[in-house]
Amino acid sequence: MTSGRELAGFFSKLQWDDVPADVRDGARRMLLDTLGCIISARATEAGEVTSRYANLLGGTTPLAAAYANGRLADAMDYNEGYSGAHFGCGAVAAALALARDPGASGKELLLAIAAGFELGARIQDAVGSYYSEIDGKQSFARVWGIATPIVYASAGAATRVLGYDEAKTTEAWGLAGSNTPIPVGAKWSSSLDLPNTKYCDAGWCSMTGVACALSAGFGNTGITSLLDEPDGLLRMVSATSPSHDALTAQLGERWCIRDVVYKDWPVCGLMEGPMRLLQGLVREHGITDSDITSIEVEVGSAILVPRFLQQHPRTFVSLQFNLAHAMAMTVLGIPPGPKWLSTEFAAQPQVVALRELVTASQHRVPWPPKSRARACSVRLMAAGRTWFAESLPAEGDPQPVWDDDWAIRKFLTLVQAPEAQRIVDAVMNIADLSFATPLIEAVERAQPVT
């Protein structure tokens, strides 16, 4: 059996009881985290432009909903990650877009999300890392893009909600793969004033997966062999270290959502290490922004590129990928949320002054390409004294705990009451929902904390 048909056969037949309980729990937490990101992002620059375009697509139509939820879920770089990519947004957006009209149950909604995430993760594993060794340094590859996993995550969730059999699922995925965006990541990464999407528009990617699934239902057919050999999709997206076998390895035994990671701040995860060190120093020693004269950071070479290092980022997305801004907001103790990414707030003299105190250089310990924990250090000079903190992660170090309590706390800081609690209750008890529509409608009504 070919890889594409093996995957399509597995996911088209997947049932609730086939998914281990801990995997279902992981999908439920990811759903709640993604919903928080969607609702919070409505208060950002991306909120208005997304709403206007969704209205052009019909407002609450499946394509409009897929676009809006996919774009907003990924807009703040606050969503879940796996192997350096973010594609849960595609699975959640597609499931929410299509679950209302068929009257899907809570179990069916969550099953679709679990299936979509798993398919997206396997595509990501097969494409491989977008880092490479360039001139002896760990750097972004010269060609890379992580749109493809989002498209497949969306298509995987969509075909599961729609109840497609293996043949129709294969056609839908063939259409989705053929319409995945080109890998523009390297060109995006080299820009200083980043556009108001990341390395791809996750809304377009989510909408593509849904549109292709619906199109297959109308009888359209796709290139069904895209996933069948290394010269197919993996070569087309310029994968630098492809692993075709990863598409189907331990299918049904290994579930990638067990390795998902989450974020405490709406910024690139590469910066979380020095942010935690700085936060610890500020809290432990009672340091205020007016005390500080210098913040020296040592990080891996992947961060030492202009978009991370410029001290005067000017755009909404540039703020998400800027080390100086992340350190300034950490010192000020601004609650994570839309305010972090406000260009108006970023232009305040207090914030600008702090960014200008941040410098960065390379840490002596190289960054392992697939490790979330990376060596870093912070040297903070304030009130005539110097404080230093360093993180040297070792193999076997404990991972952060992202349990239900953590997910609920984060969600409640992003969404206004009383709708916030209603959504939490519905998601935490999703298996008991006869219909997912009330949850979807509550998400549509919810307002962000600003």
Stockholm file with secondary structure:
# STOCKHOLM 1.0

chainA/1-450         MTSGRELAGFFSKLQWDDVPADVRDGARRMLLDTLGCIISARATEAGEVTSRYANLLGGTTPLAAAYANGRLADAMDYNEGYSGAHFGCGAVAAALALARDPGASGKELLLAIAAGFELGARIQDAVGSYYSEIDGKQSFARVWGIATPIVYASAGAATRVLGYDEAKTTEAWGLAGSNTPIPVGAKWSSSLDLPNTKYCDAGWCSMTGVACALSAGFGNTGITSLLDEPDGLLRMVSATSPSHDALTAQLGERWCIRDVVYKDWPVCGLMEGPMRLLQGLVREHGITDSDITSIEVEVGSAILVPRFLQQHPRTFVSLQFNLAHAMAMTVLGIPPGPKWLSTEFAAQPQVVALRELVTASQHRVPWPPKSRARACSVRLMAAGRTWFAESLPAEGDPQPVWDDDWAIRKFLTLVQAPEAQRIVDAVMNIADLSFATPLIEAVERAQPVT
#=GR chainA/1-450 SS CCHHHHHHHHHHHCCGGGSCHHHHHHHHHHHHHHHHHHHHHTTSHHHHHHHHHHHHTTSSSHHHHHHHHHHHHHHTSCSCBBTTBCCHHHHHHHHHHHHTTTTCCHHHHHHHHHHHHHHHHHHHHHHCCSEEEETTEEEECSSCCCCHHHHHHHHHHHHHHTTCCHHHHHHHHHHHHHTCCCCCHHHHHTCSSCCSSCSSCHHHHHHHHHHHHHHHHTTCCCCTTTTSSTTTHHHHTTCSSCCGGGGTTTTTTCCGGGGCBCCSSSSCGGGHHHHHHHHHHHHHHTCCGGGEEEEEEEECTTTCSHHHHCSCCCSTTGGGGCHHHHHHHHHHTCCSSGGGGCHHHHTSHHHHHHHTTEEEEECSSCCCTTCSSCCEEEEEEETTEEEEEEECCCTTCCCCCCCHHHHHHHHHHHBCTTHHHHHHHHHHTGGGCSCSHHHHHHHHHCCBCC
#=GC SS_cons         CCHHHHHHHHHHHCCGGGSCHHHHHHHHHHHHHHHHHHHHHTTSHHHHHHHHHHHHTTSSSHHHHHHHHHHHHHHTSCSCBBTTBCCHHHHHHHHHHHHTTTTCCHHHHHHHHHHHHHHHHHHHHHHCCSEEEETTEEEECSSCCCCHHHHHHHHHHHHHHTTCCHHHHHHHHHHHHHTCCCCCHHHHHTCSSCCSSCSSCHHHHHHHHHHHHHHHHTTCCCCTTTTSSTTTHHHHTTCSSCCGGGGTTTTTTCCGGGGCBCCSSSSCGGGHHHHHHHHHHHHHHTCCGGGEEEEEEEECTTTCSHHHHCSCCCSTTGGGGCHHHHHHHHHHTCCSSGGGGCHHHHTSHHHHHHHTTEEEEECSSCCCTTCSSCCEEEEEEETTEEEEEEECCCTTCCCCCCCHHHHHHHHHHHBCTTHHHHHHHHHHTGGGCSCSHHHHHHHHHCCBCC
//
